[in-house]
Amino acid sequence: MKEKYGANERSQKLKYHIQTSGRSLHAQEIDFNDIRTTLQALYAIYDNCNSLHTNAYDEAITTPTEESVRRAMAIQLIINRELGSAKSENFLQGSFAVEELTSLVEAAVLAEFERMNDRGGVLGAMERMYQRNKIQEESMYYEMQKNNGTLPLIGVNTFLNKQGSPTILPMEVIRSTNDEKEQQIKNLNAFHERNKDSSEEALQKLKAVALQNGNLFTELMDCVKYCSLGQITHALYEVGGQYRRSM
């Protein structure tokens, strides 16, 4: 940030959050997902992230269950409170392999910045669908490697069990019932009714800030007290237009 954009001292102190890889969660042999998440959590903690989200093992097939969330939280607690290595800041500092990998990641990130800058920055790249196409290409490449076996995944395409590594559903699969959906609609309508006198003013202020390129985040913190996500979204559509992907 300092060398590329001349960021000030406060910007260089920006805290950052890491979430473990959702792409590495597989529907086959879902118990193995906790192992993958544990290793990814180690990478994140050794890189001194300020906050960390560890995925639940069953997120490949459902909204996390209470049991799976407890296991995901335990991963962080055991690393931080039992393992010991996280008590030393920059535990792997000085390792040639780690330093080399860090340099490779930095070079790849810088190259990506350059590609977006060449397309007119983030907004210009979005107009050319660069980010979306890049994500789709990477996802297709990843799935191709999974299917043809060039990327070995334990329990998914290699080391299969006698049942062929079936997708085993957890005891509880989270799905909203019709009653819960109807109740949420009633809650939303009640929220609209309670705030009908304040919501329009809040939305007008939000649109004004957006037009002036002001701090939308600060305004949103106030706006969400009176307006629903749908109201906020449509208000911003009126100001900035609505994205439509071309196929």
C-alpha angles and dihedrals in degrees: 000000000000098000098037102038105014091243117190124243094267092053091051089058093059111143117230137207130213128202120193117248115284089189091064092059111100131192091223116080091357093185088070089063090077089061091053092047092050092056092046090050089054091054090051096047093045087054089057097242114183096224134012137199116199113201120234114245094239097052087101089074111015148007105289116273122225091254094051093047090052089054091048091052091047090059090063095041094051093048093048101037106028111024095061100203092095089063088074113071114234091007095186098041113146097025109136093216093051093045091048093049090048090053091049091051092048091050092049092049091049091049089052090050089052092050091052092045089053088057094052100275127286095320093044091049090050091053088055090046090238097145095044093047091047092052092047092048093049091047092050091047091050094049091047090054090049093051098046094041098240087123105052113214118184112241092003106069102349136040090024119183125240091270091055095256096288123198104261114199118219118245090260123043113187115229127152115245122226089252091055091049092049091048091052090052089051090049090052093049090048090050090052091049094049093051102035091114094051105032098074093052091048092050092049090052090049092052091047092053090048092052091050093048088242130154102296094180093061091048092047091056088064097036095058090063090070107018135061124232090255093053092048093047094051091046090055090046088059090054103038105017128242124283115243119184118220116225 
